[in-house]
Amino acid sequence: MINLVLKLSARDLVHADLASCGWAGSDHHLTSVAKQLERVRTGEVDYLAVCAATDIPVAKGGVDYQVKKGVGTLWQLAVHPALQSCGIGTFLVEAAELRIRNRGLRQAELGVEESNPRARALYEKLGYVAYDRQPDSWDEQASDGSLHRYETMCTLMRKELT
Ligand SMILES: CC(C)(COP(=O)(O)OP(=O)(O)OC[C@H]1O[C@@H](n2cnc3c(N)ncnc32)[C@H](O)[C@@H]1OP(=O)(O)O)[C@@H](O)C(=O)NCCC(=O)NCCS
């Protein structure tokens, strides 16, 4: 086994990145990310890319400032499947929290599916506390291109940023 050190940086995700973000989800998902990038221009959203030396995204995720006044809501967090459990998700969440603090806000929130205990454990380790649960749903694209409504239950979590 070889231990590698990756130099990570966080920057804004841009439209040109989407062609190399196929690992993050279906074409339908990437189309929805492209729409969110339009909201970045109006300041409603920050959308981050985490990159290593090649400047190609290995993780991405958004912060929506419109869900709740005064709160940055993290969503659509994803790390390249081949690079999960290496600390990149932690780096992504911390970069997102910095964006929230840079706007003068002190509250971060997110929703995590009840079927995703590993992600929940990570958020707990980073200081997020569950305060409620809420159903959620979105369109998912099957391999034949068809769309299906996916319904799920999420735990809502929040963190006071110091
Ligand atoms: C959830 C997700 C974003 C987390 O990203 P990640 O890069 O895997 O997260 P991290 O590596 O920072 O932390 C996760 C695990 O790695 C461990 N870890 C953290 N830093 C580490 C390091 N330097 N070396 C080894 N392991 C490390 C953590 O302790 C944690 O371990 P655990 O699984 O026992 O809790 C990612 O797994 C993912 O994209 N999953 C699929 C999509 C998804 O579920 N998105 C979340 C929706 S809410």
Ligand as a Chemical Component Dictionary entry (heavy atoms), coordinates in Angstrom:
data_LIG
# 
_chem_comp.id                   LIG 
_chem_comp.type                 NON-POLYMER 
_chem_comp.pdbx_formal_charge   0 
_chem_comp.three_letter_code    LIG 
# 
loop_
_chem_comp_atom.comp_id 
_chem_comp_atom.atom_id 
_chem_comp_atom.alt_atom_id 
_chem_comp_atom.type_symbol 
_chem_comp_atom.charge 
_chem_comp_atom.model_Cartn_x 
_chem_comp_atom.model_Cartn_y 
_chem_comp_atom.model_Cartn_z 
_chem_comp_atom.pdbx_ordinal 
LIG C1  C1  C 0 -21.394 11.295 1.866  1  
LIG C2  C2  C 0 -20.110 11.718 1.143  2  
LIG C3  C3  C 0 -20.329 13.116 0.516  3  
LIG C4  C4  C 0 -18.979 11.811 2.167  4  
LIG O1  O1  O 0 -17.773 12.075 1.521  5  
LIG P1  P1  P 0 -16.441 11.238 1.878  6  
LIG O2  O2  O 0 -15.348 11.849 1.094  7  
LIG O3  O3  O 0 -16.681 9.799  1.703  8  
LIG O4  O4  O 0 -16.324 11.634 3.413  9  
LIG P2  P2  P 0 -15.005 11.588 4.351  10 
LIG O5  O5  O 0 -13.980 10.734 3.737  11 
LIG O6  O6  O 0 -14.649 12.996 4.694  12 
LIG O7  O7  O 0 -15.553 10.938 5.658  13 
LIG C5  C5  C 0 -16.205 9.722  5.549  14 
LIG C6  C6  C 0 -15.421 8.648  6.188  15 
LIG O8  O8  O 0 -14.041 8.697  5.922  16 
LIG C7  C7  C 0 -13.319 8.790  7.140  17 
LIG N1  N1  N 0 -12.206 9.669  6.919  18 
LIG C8  C8  C 0 -12.178 10.996 7.020  19 
LIG N2  N2  N 0 -10.937 11.453 6.758  20 
LIG C9  C9  C 0 -10.168 10.379 6.470  21 
LIG C10 C10 C 0 -8.815  10.201 6.086  22 
LIG N3  N3  N 0 -7.942  11.249 5.991  23 
LIG N4  N4  N 0 -8.382  8.937  5.803  24 
LIG C11 C11 C 0 -9.250  7.898  5.907  25 
LIG N5  N5  N 0 -10.531 8.013  6.283  26 
LIG C12 C12 C 0 -10.983 9.226  6.552  27 
LIG C13 C13 C 0 -14.275 9.372  8.118  28 
LIG O9  O9  O 0 -13.926 9.034  9.445  29 
LIG C14 C14 C 0 -15.520 8.691  7.681  30 
LIG O10 O10 O 0 -15.458 7.381  8.134  31 
LIG P3  P3  P 0 -16.777 6.593  8.456  32 
LIG O11 O11 O 0 -17.328 6.126  7.143  33 
LIG O12 O12 O 0 -16.328 5.483  9.334  34 
LIG O13 O13 O 0 -17.673 7.568  9.138  35 
LIG C15 C15 C 0 -19.687 10.703 0.049  36 
LIG O14 O14 O 0 -19.472 9.449  0.641  37 
LIG C16 C16 C 0 -20.671 10.563 -1.107 38 
LIG O15 O15 O 0 -20.582 11.272 -2.104 39 
LIG N6  N6  N 0 -21.622 9.607  -1.001 40 
LIG C17 C17 C 0 -22.607 9.374  -2.056 41 
LIG C18 C18 C 0 -23.572 10.516 -2.194 42 
LIG C19 C19 C 0 -24.176 10.902 -0.853 43 
LIG O16 O16 O 0 -24.548 10.058 -0.041 44 
LIG N7  N7  N 0 -24.245 12.239 -0.637 45 
LIG C20 C20 C 0 -24.728 12.792 0.633  46 
LIG C21 C21 C 0 -26.127 13.214 0.513  47 
LIG S1  S1  S 0 -26.697 13.953 2.024  48 
# 
loop_
_chem_comp_bond.comp_id 
_chem_comp_bond.atom_id_1 
_chem_comp_bond.atom_id_2 
_chem_comp_bond.value_order 
_chem_comp_bond.pdbx_ordinal 
LIG C1  C2  SING 1  
LIG C2  C3  SING 2  
LIG C2  C4  SING 3  
LIG C2  C15 SING 4  
LIG C4  O1  SING 5  
LIG O1  P1  SING 6  
LIG P1  O2  DOUB 7  
LIG P1  O3  SING 8  
LIG P1  O4  SING 9  
LIG O4  P2  SING 10 
LIG P2  O5  DOUB 11 
LIG P2  O6  SING 12 
LIG P2  O7  SING 13 
LIG O7  C5  SING 14 
LIG C5  C6  SING 15 
LIG C6  O8  SING 16 
LIG C6  C14 SING 17 
LIG O8  C7  SING 18 
LIG C7  N1  SING 19 
LIG C7  C13 SING 20 
LIG N1  C8  SING 21 
LIG N1  C12 SING 22 
LIG C8  N2  DOUB 23 
LIG N2  C9  SING 24 
LIG C9  C10 SING 25 
LIG C9  C12 DOUB 26 
LIG C10 N3  SING 27 
LIG C10 N4  DOUB 28 
LIG N4  C11 SING 29 
LIG C11 N5  DOUB 30 
LIG N5  C12 SING 31 
LIG C13 O9  SING 32 
LIG C13 C14 SING 33 
LIG C14 O10 SING 34 
LIG O10 P3  SING 35 
LIG P3  O11 DOUB 36 
LIG P3  O12 SING 37 
LIG P3  O13 SING 38 
LIG C15 O14 SING 39 
LIG C15 C16 SING 40 
LIG C16 O15 DOUB 41 
LIG C16 N6  SING 42 
LIG N6  C17 SING 43 
LIG C17 C18 SING 44 
LIG C18 C19 SING 45 
LIG C19 O16 DOUB 46 
LIG C19 N7  SING 47 
LIG N7  C20 SING 48 
LIG C20 C21 SING 49 
LIG C21 S1  SING 50 
# 
